[in-house]
């Protein structure tokens, strides 16, 4: 007997759309995507700050089965990536499978019926056999915990919620944070500002960005001889795999990368005092490495100051640093990242016996078998779950591996109606026992970053090459799971 299970996917970003595409391309159509916004796209819908772009080249940062021969650039901008997502979704008629404006508040597994009951803010309860949260790790902006942050009388916003109504021309602008977003928008807004002050807690490791604008010849070649674009994709993938090995398995490989970053800084910042401020004081790879040819030159301009003294408080007229100096500004931009370790929040997920997932994870932090399954949470399979983020490489490559694994589970359950699966606790523990020693040997333990939670556990990153994760998830093994039948089906 075969009955295709009903599936609910939460989120219509790359993870959710990729999961839906994997199902649909394999002949499974009994799924619905719940999306809280009015449009698809996830982070590529939300992040519209000036200069927003991907730091992974587009031939790799795209679905393997849907190459795009006419990318404008090697490192594409936000609007082009969002447009690509829309085009592919429409090609496969996915918008018809998306319920927009459906924000999930909680989900509870009904053990007797063997189903998930999922509630949304509009008061609707959705029912499904399989629940697949695909909400990502970088969807909830994080604001710093600074005294007086609400007292500032000027304009202030997070970079992921850019206020385009604020004209920065001739303004004194404070930028807090030096992450992947700041390195992109600072060069764009620096020429507009009367003065820009960058408040830097730690300097970033920055590598040259080997970007290029694709010409009509490139587009024609990629279109007519697809193997050329495939070759570029493979070359990019191989480069990132090399960098991943340098981070996790063969530390000696980092030396040429470090030399390249140091040379990049020396070449672009001749001023020794400024160069000292922009020199990282932590091991390479401990925080996300960044790519830019414009960031250092922007900081070297006469209308820019780099402030390394810690912020003491936000005041009505600006920012006061620990040395007592008050920096008067008109606008504050918070490039302070996301709540990356708060997986699935603010949703409440309840498994067997009413166990709350957030409580299960409260002691050490999020953990899951293959980053996908948690014991006692049946038929719950996460996309972009714990320890599936990449220190180097394309998250889409990782998402495709996860989607293939989950699709295999769905096919298995289709052969066993009214059945639900929970990953065995010993299988999850064995996975964690293999994972954690690998994480301890990585540079991510040597500084504070969004990869680690408050207890010091690295909950986000995958410790190795993306090909290793693909190998680990290549085949669903039923013996890793406990199988039960519902009583009321």
RACOR-V35416 format. One line per field, one symbol per residue. ss: DSSP state (~ for helix, > for strand, _ for the rest). phi: phi as a letter, one per 20 degrees, with the letter a starting at -180 (. if undefined). burial: 1 if it has 24 or more other C-alpha atoms within 12 Angstrom, else 0. A space follows every 10 residues. Layout:
# RACOR-V35416
ss->???
phi->???
burial->???
This chain:
# RACOR-V35416
ss->______>>>> ___~~~~~~~ ~~~~~_____ >>>>>_____ __~~~~____ __>_______ __________ __>___>~~~ ~~~~~~~~~~ ~__~~~~>>> ___>>>>>>> ____>>>>>> ____>>>>_> >>>_______ >_________ ____>>>>~~ ~_________ _>>>>>____ _~~~~~~~~_ ____>>>>>_ _____>>___ __>__~~~~~ ~~~~_~~~~~ ~~~~~~~~~~ ~~~~~~~~__ ~~~~~~~~~~ ~~~~~~~~__ _~~~~~~___ _________> >___~~~~~_ ___>>>>___ >>>>>__>>> >____>>>__ >>>>___>__ _______>>> _~~~_>~~~~ ________>_ __>______> ________>_ ____~~~~~~ ~~~~~~~~~~ ~~~~____>> >>>_~~~~~~ ~~~~~~~~~~ __~~~_____ _>_____>__ >____~~~~~ ~~_____~~~ >>>>>____
phi->.ccffecddd odegffffff fffffdndce ccdecfeebe plfeeeedfg ngbeedgfge eafgecfdfd gfcfdfegff ffffffffff gelfgfedef mdefdbbcee ffemcedddd feneddcbfc dcfcemdcdd gdefedgmfe efeefbaeff cgeffeeefm eeddddocef fgfeegfeeg feffbcdeed ebfdfcdfde ebefeffgff fffecgffff ffgfffgfff fffffffddc gfffgfffff fffffffecf fffffffeef dcfgnfdgfd caddffgffe ffeccdddff feaedgdrcd efenfdefce cddeddmcef eefmfefddd dfmmfeffff effdpfbafm mcccgmcfld ceelegldfd fbpdffffff ffffffffff ffffecgmdc dcffffffff ffffffffff eeffeebebf fdefenfedd eeerffffff ffdfbfdgff cedcdfedd
burial->0001111111 1111111111 1111000011 1111111011 1111111111 1111111111 1111011111 1111111111 1101110110 0001101111 0111111111 1001111111 0000011111 1111111111 1111000010 0101111111 1100000100 1111111111 1111111111 1011111111 1111111110 1001000100 0100000011 0110011011 1111111110 0001001100 1101110110 0001101111 0111111111 1111111111 1011111111 1111111111 1000001111 1111111111 1111101111 1100011101 1000111111 1111111111 1111111111 1111111111 1111111111 1111001111 1111001100 1100110111 0111100011 1110011111 1111111011 0110010001 111000000
